[in-house]
Amino acid sequence: MTATKGYAALNTNEKLAPWNFERREVGNHDVQIEILYCGVCHTDIHNIKNEWFPGIFPMIPGHEIVGRVVKVGDNAKKFKIGDIVGVGTYVDSCRECEDCKNGHEVFCLQNVQTYNSRDKNGLPTYGGYSNYIVVDEDYTLRISEKLNLAATAPLLCAGVTTYSPLRKWKVGKGHKLGVIGLGGLGHIAVKFGVALGAEVTVFSTSPEKEADAKKIGAHHFIASKDQEQMKSVFHSFDFIIDTVSANHNINPYIEILRTNGVYINVGLPSKPWEISSFSVVVGNKVITGSGHGGLDEAQEMLDFCAENNIVSDIEIIDIKNINEALERLERGDVRYRFVIDMATL
C-alpha cells in the first residue's frame, strides 16, 4: 500500500479536512499518477451531501484529474513515466457487457466510479482531492502538453458530458444551437458548438453574463426571463442543450425548437419535469438525455480540444480553500470552474 494525503469529508455534516489514507500498490496494468490539478464539480457537492444516494465515508471527492505518470506496472504498455494523463468520472467496469463492448463503459452496471464507489475487491474508491492515484491504464486518458493543464482538468467531466451529445447528434455547420445556462458545463458547450461550426445562442437568467457569452464565442444571447426576447426566437433552433442543474421549466425551450428539433438534457435537476404533450407532438420534437461519454469518446474529446485550443475558464484555488469554493459553487459564484492546484496540498 502507498501512503497518500488528501482532503476528505468524514460525514455529511463536517467540512472537508486533511486525511491520510492508503492507495493500492501499482498492479501489472496500472499507472500511478501524481495529481497536478483536480477540478471541482457540482457532483462533488451532491455526493458529499448524500443528495443522490448514500455516500461512502470518509469520502475524498474529485473526478476531473490531470497528473503525471510516476510509476508504471510491469505489463502496462500505454504510458511511460513522465506522461501527462487524465482520469475522469470512472476507473473500471466489467469490460464484458454490451455497454462496455460498445464504448459506453460509463453505463456498465459494474461501473466503478472514481470516488464514492467500491472497486471489484469491495474497497472504497477515493478521488482526486489527493496527491496520488492508481488507475488501470485502460481507464487513463492521454493529454496533450499543448493544453493549459489546469484548465484541462474540467474537460474530464464537463468536457466529455457536453461533447458527447453534440457529436452524437452531429451538430455542426448550418445548425442553430441553443445553450441553456452559462456555467461549468454551459461555457464548454458554447466553445464546442462554435468549434463545430454551429450558430450558438446562450440562454441565461443572468443578463450580466452576456459579455462573457460573447467573449467565449457565442453569436447571440437571450435573457430567458425576458418574454419578448424568448418570443423573438420562437421555432428557431435545431438543437438545444440544457446544462442547468437547478429546477426549471423546460417547456418554453421546447417551443423554440424547429420542427424535428432536439432538446438535449445534460443537467440533473432534482425535481421531475412537467412536459406538455402538445409541445412535443406539434413539430415532432425529440427530448433526449446524455449522461457522459465512453473512454474512446473522452479521448477523442481531449484530442479535439488540443487541435482547437479549447479549455475551461477557471479559477485556481489552494486546497485549504476547498470548503469556501464549494460554498461559492452552490451559489453559482464561479466563472466558470474551480480547479485545485494540488501542489498546495
C-alpha positions as CSV (number, residue, x, y, z in Angstrom):
1,M,0.0,0.0,0.0
2,T,1.1,3.6,-0.7
3,A,0.7,6.3,1.9
4,T,-1.4,9.1,0.4
5,K,-2.6,12.6,1.5
6,G,-6.0,14.1,0.7
7,Y,-8.9,16.2,1.8
8,A,-11.9,14.2,2.9
9,A,-15.5,14.6,4.1
10,L,-15.7,12.4,7.2
11,N,-19.5,12.6,7.1
12,T,-22.2,14.7,5.6
13,N,-22.2,17.3,8.4
14,E,-18.5,18.1,8.5
15,K,-16.4,20.3,6.2
16,L,-13.6,18.7,4.2
17,A,-10.3,18.4,6.1
18,P,-6.9,16.8,5.7
19,W,-7.0,13.0,5.8
20,N,-4.2,10.4,5.3
21,F,-5.0,7.1,3.7
22,E,-3.5,4.3,1.6
23,R,-3.8,3.6,-2.1
24,R,-3.3,0.1,-3.5
25,E,0.1,-0.9,-4.9
26,V,0.6,-0.5,-8.7
27,G,-0.6,-3.6,-10.4
28,N,0.6,-5.1,-13.6
29,H,-1.6,-3.0,-15.8
30,D,-1.8,0.1,-13.5
31,V,-0.2,3.5,-13.6
32,Q,0.5,5.6,-10.5
33,I,-0.3,9.3,-11.2
34,E,1.0,12.3,-9.3
35,I,-2.1,14.6,-9.3
36,L,-1.3,18.1,-10.5
37,Y,-4.8,19.6,-10.8
38,C,-8.3,18.5,-9.9
39,G,-11.5,20.2,-11.0
40,V,-14.3,20.9,-8.6
41,C,-17.6,19.6,-9.9
42,H,-21.1,20.2,-8.6
43,T,-21.4,16.4,-8.4
44,D,-18.9,16.6,-5.5
45,I,-21.5,18.6,-3.5
46,H,-24.3,16.1,-4.4
47,N,-22.2,13.2,-3.2
48,I,-20.9,14.8,0.0
49,K,-24.4,15.7,1.0
50,N,-25.9,12.3,0.1
51,E,-28.3,14.1,-2.3
52,W,-28.4,11.2,-4.8
53,F,-27.7,8.1,-2.8
54,P,-26.0,7.1,0.5
55,G,-22.3,8.0,0.4
56,I,-19.2,6.0,1.5
57,F,-17.3,7.9,4.2
58,P,-14.7,9.1,4.7
59,M,-15.1,10.5,1.1
60,I,-12.4,12.1,-1.0
61,P,-14.2,13.8,-3.9
62,G,-12.7,14.7,-7.3
63,H,-13.2,13.2,-10.8
64,E,-11.6,15.8,-13.0
65,I,-8.0,14.8,-12.6
66,V,-4.9,15.8,-14.5
67,G,-1.5,14.5,-13.5
68,R,1.9,13.0,-14.4
69,V,2.7,9.3,-14.5
70,V,5.3,8.4,-11.9
71,K,5.2,4.6,-11.9
72,V,4.1,2.0,-14.4
73,G,3.0,-1.6,-13.9
74,D,5.1,-4.4,-15.3
75,N,2.7,-5.2,-18.1
76,A,1.3,-1.7,-18.8
77,K,2.2,-0.6,-22.3
78,K,0.1,2.6,-23.0
79,F,2.1,5.1,-20.9
80,K,5.5,5.8,-19.6
81,I,6.9,7.7,-16.7
82,G,6.5,11.4,-17.3
83,D,3.4,11.2,-19.5
84,I,0.6,13.7,-18.8
85,V,-2.7,11.9,-18.3
86,G,-6.2,12.4,-17.1
87,V,-8.8,10.5,-15.1
88,G,-12.5,11.1,-15.4
89,T,-15.6,10.0,-13.6
90,Y,-14.9,6.3,-13.5
91,V,-11.9,4.0,-13.2
92,D,-13.2,0.5,-14.1
93,S,-16.1,-1.5,-15.5
94,C,-16.9,-5.2,-16.2
95,R,-15.4,-4.9,-19.8
96,E,-17.7,-7.7,-21.0
97,C,-21.2,-6.3,-21.2
98,E,-22.9,-4.8,-24.2
99,D,-22.3,-1.3,-23.0
100,C,-18.5,-1.9,-22.4
101,K,-18.1,-3.5,-25.8
102,N,-19.9,-0.6,-27.5
103,G,-17.9,2.1,-25.9
104,H,-20.4,3.1,-23.2
105,E,-18.4,1.9,-20.2
106,V,-20.0,4.7,-18.1
107,F,-23.3,2.8,-18.2
108,C,-21.9,-0.6,-17.2
109,L,-23.8,-2.0,-14.3
110,Q,-20.5,-2.8,-12.6
111,N,-19.0,0.6,-13.4
112,V,-16.6,1.8,-10.7
113,Q,-16.8,5.5,-10.0
114,T,-13.6,7.4,-9.3
115,Y,-14.8,8.1,-5.8
116,N,-17.7,7.2,-3.6
117,S,-17.8,3.8,-5.1
118,R,-16.3,0.3,-4.4
119,D,-13.8,-1.5,-6.6
120,K,-14.0,-5.1,-7.6
121,N,-12.5,-6.1,-4.3
122,G,-15.1,-4.2,-2.4
123,L,-12.8,-1.5,-1.2
124,P,-13.8,2.2,-1.3
125,T,-12.5,4.4,-4.1
126,Y,-11.1,7.8,-3.4
127,G,-10.9,10.7,-5.8
128,G,-8.7,13.5,-6.9
129,Y,-8.6,15.8,-3.9
130,S,-5.3,13.9,-3.1
131,N,-1.7,13.8,-4.2
132,Y,-1.6,10.4,-5.9
133,I,-4.0,8.0,-7.6
134,V,-3.5,4.5,-9.0
135,V,-5.6,3.6,-12.1
136,D,-5.7,0.8,-14.7
137,E,-4.0,2.1,-17.8
138,D,-7.2,1.3,-19.9
139,Y,-9.1,3.9,-17.9
140,T,-6.4,6.5,-18.1
141,L,-6.5,9.2,-20.8
142,R,-3.7,10.9,-22.7
143,I,-3.5,14.7,-22.5
144,S,-1.6,16.9,-24.9
145,E,1.0,19.1,-23.3
146,K,-0.1,21.9,-25.7
147,L,-3.0,22.5,-23.4
148,N,-3.1,24.5,-20.3
149,L,-3.1,21.6,-17.8
150,A,-5.1,23.3,-15.0
151,A,-7.8,24.5,-17.4
152,T,-7.9,21.0,-19.0
153,A,-9.0,19.3,-15.7
154,P,-12.7,20.2,-16.0
155,L,-12.8,18.6,-19.5
156,L,-12.6,15.2,-17.8
157,C,-16.2,15.7,-16.7
158,A,-17.8,18.9,-18.1
159,G,-16.0,18.5,-21.4
160,V,-17.0,15.0,-22.3
161,T,-20.5,15.5,-20.9
162,T,-21.2,18.2,-23.4
163,Y,-19.0,16.9,-26.3
164,S,-20.7,13.5,-26.4
165,P,-24.3,14.6,-27.3
166,L,-23.1,17.3,-29.7
167,R,-21.1,14.6,-31.7
168,K,-23.9,12.0,-31.4
169,W,-26.4,14.4,-33.0
170,K,-23.8,15.6,-35.5
171,V,-24.2,19.3,-34.5
172,G,-22.3,21.4,-36.9
173,K,-22.3,23.9,-39.8
174,G,-25.8,25.1,-40.8
175,H,-27.3,24.3,-37.4
176,K,-28.6,26.7,-34.8
177,L,-27.7,25.6,-31.3
178,G,-29.1,27.0,-28.1
179,V,-27.2,26.5,-24.8
180,I,-29.2,26.9,-21.6
181,G,-27.0,28.1,-18.8
182,L,-23.5,29.6,-18.8
183,G,-21.9,27.7,-16.0
184,G,-19.3,25.0,-15.8
185,L,-21.0,22.8,-18.4
186,G,-22.6,25.6,-20.5
187,H,-19.5,27.6,-21.2
188,I,-17.7,24.5,-22.5
189,A,-20.8,23.6,-24.6
190,V,-20.6,27.0,-26.2
191,K,-16.9,26.5,-27.1
192,F,-17.6,23.1,-28.6
193,G,-20.6,24.4,-30.6
194,V,-18.7,27.2,-32.1
195,A,-15.7,25.0,-32.9
196,L,-18.1,22.5,-34.7
197,G,-19.4,25.3,-36.8
198,A,-22.9,25.9,-35.3
199,E,-24.5,29.3,-34.8
200,V,-24.7,29.4,-31.0
201,T,-27.1,31.3,-28.7
202,V,-26.8,31.3,-25.0
203,F,-29.9,31.4,-22.8
204,S,-29.3,32.6,-19.2
205,T,-31.4,34.0,-16.3
206,S,-28.4,36.3,-15.6
207,P,-28.3,39.2,-18.2
208,E,-24.9,40.3,-16.9
209,K,-23.4,37.1,-18.4
210,E,-24.0,38.4,-22.0
211,A,-20.5,39.9,-22.2
212,D,-18.9,36.6,-21.1
213,A,-21.0,34.6,-23.6
214,K,-19.9,36.8,-26.5
215,K,-16.3,36.7,-25.3
216,I,-16.1,32.9,-25.5
217,G,-17.6,32.9,-28.9
218,A,-21.4,32.8,-28.6
219,H,-23.1,34.6,-31.5
220,H,-26.2,35.6,-29.6
221,F,-27.5,35.9,-26.1
222,I,-31.1,35.7,-24.8
223,A,-32.1,36.7,-21.3
224,S,-34.5,33.9,-20.7
225,K,-36.7,35.7,-18.2
226,D,-37.5,38.4,-20.9
227,Q,-40.7,37.2,-22.6
228,E,-40.2,39.4,-25.6
229,Q,-36.7,38.1,-26.2
230,M,-38.0,34.5,-25.9
231,K,-40.8,35.2,-28.4
232,S,-38.3,36.6,-30.8
233,V,-36.7,33.2,-31.2
234,F,-39.8,31.0,-31.4
235,H,-39.4,28.0,-33.7
236,S,-35.7,28.8,-34.4
237,F,-33.4,26.1,-33.1
238,D,-32.3,22.8,-34.5
239,F,-30.7,21.8,-31.2
240,I,-30.9,23.0,-27.6
241,I,-28.5,21.6,-24.9
242,D,-29.7,22.2,-21.4
243,T,-26.8,22.3,-18.9
244,V,-28.7,23.6,-15.8
245,S,-28.8,21.5,-12.6
246,A,-31.3,23.7,-10.8
247,N,-35.1,23.0,-11.1
248,H,-36.6,24.9,-14.1
249,N,-39.4,24.8,-16.6
250,I,-38.3,23.3,-19.9
251,N,-41.5,23.9,-21.9
252,P,-40.6,27.4,-23.1
253,Y,-37.4,25.9,-24.6
254,I,-39.2,23.0,-26.4
255,E,-41.4,25.7,-28.0
256,I,-38.4,27.4,-29.6
257,L,-37.2,24.3,-31.3
258,R,-37.8,23.9,-35.0
259,T,-39.8,21.0,-36.5
260,N,-37.8,17.8,-35.7
261,G,-35.7,19.8,-33.3
262,V,-33.8,18.1,-30.5
263,Y,-33.7,19.1,-26.8
264,I,-30.7,17.5,-25.1
265,N,-30.6,17.4,-21.3
266,V,-27.2,17.0,-19.5
267,G,-28.2,18.8,-16.3
268,L,-29.5,16.9,-13.3
269,P,-32.4,18.8,-11.7
270,S,-33.8,17.0,-8.6
271,K,-37.4,17.8,-9.5
272,P,-39.2,15.8,-12.2
273,W,-40.2,17.7,-15.3
274,E,-43.8,18.5,-16.2
275,I,-43.9,18.5,-20.0
276,S,-46.8,19.5,-22.2
277,S,-47.5,16.6,-24.6
278,F,-48.7,19.2,-27.2
279,S,-45.3,21.0,-27.2
280,V,-43.6,17.7,-28.1
281,V,-46.1,16.3,-30.6
282,V,-46.5,19.5,-32.5
283,G,-43.3,19.7,-34.5
284,N,-42.1,16.2,-33.9
285,K,-39.8,17.3,-31.2
286,V,-37.2,15.0,-29.6
287,I,-36.3,15.1,-25.9
288,T,-33.2,13.2,-25.1
289,G,-30.5,12.9,-22.4
290,S,-26.8,12.3,-22.3
291,G,-25.1,11.1,-19.1
292,H,-21.4,11.2,-20.1
293,G,-19.1,9.6,-22.6
294,G,-17.1,6.4,-23.1
295,L,-13.4,6.1,-22.9
296,D,-12.8,6.4,-26.7
297,E,-15.1,9.4,-26.8
298,A,-13.3,11.1,-23.9
299,Q,-10.0,10.6,-25.7
300,E,-11.5,12.0,-28.9
301,M,-12.7,15.0,-27.0
302,L,-9.3,15.7,-25.5
303,D,-7.7,15.4,-28.9
304,F,-10.3,17.7,-30.4
305,C,-9.6,20.3,-27.6
306,A,-5.8,20.1,-28.3
307,E,-6.5,20.7,-32.0
308,N,-8.8,23.6,-31.4
309,N,-7.2,25.0,-28.2
310,I,-10.3,24.5,-26.1
311,V,-10.0,24.6,-22.3
312,S,-12.3,25.6,-19.4
313,D,-12.3,29.1,-18.0
314,I,-11.1,28.5,-14.4
315,E,-10.3,29.9,-11.0
316,I,-7.3,28.1,-9.5
317,I,-7.6,27.6,-5.7
318,D,-5.4,26.3,-2.9
319,I,-6.7,23.0,-1.3
320,K,-7.1,24.8,2.0
321,N,-9.8,26.9,0.4
322,I,-11.9,24.0,-0.8
323,N,-14.8,24.5,1.6
324,E,-15.2,28.1,0.6
325,A,-15.1,27.1,-3.0
326,L,-17.8,24.5,-2.5
327,E,-20.0,27.1,-0.8
328,R,-19.4,29.6,-3.7
329,L,-20.1,26.8,-6.2
330,E,-23.5,26.3,-4.6
331,R,-24.2,30.0,-5.0
332,G,-23.1,30.0,-8.6
333,D,-20.3,32.3,-7.7
334,V,-17.6,30.9,-10.1
335,R,-16.6,31.9,-13.7
336,Y,-16.7,29.1,-14.6
337,R,-14.9,26.2,-12.9
338,F,-12.8,25.9,-9.8
339,V,-9.6,23.9,-10.1
340,I,-7.4,22.8,-7.2
341,D,-3.7,23.2,-7.5
342,M,-2.6,20.0,-5.8
343,A,0.9,21.4,-5.2
344,T,-0.8,23.3,-2.3
345,L,-1.5,20.0,-0.6
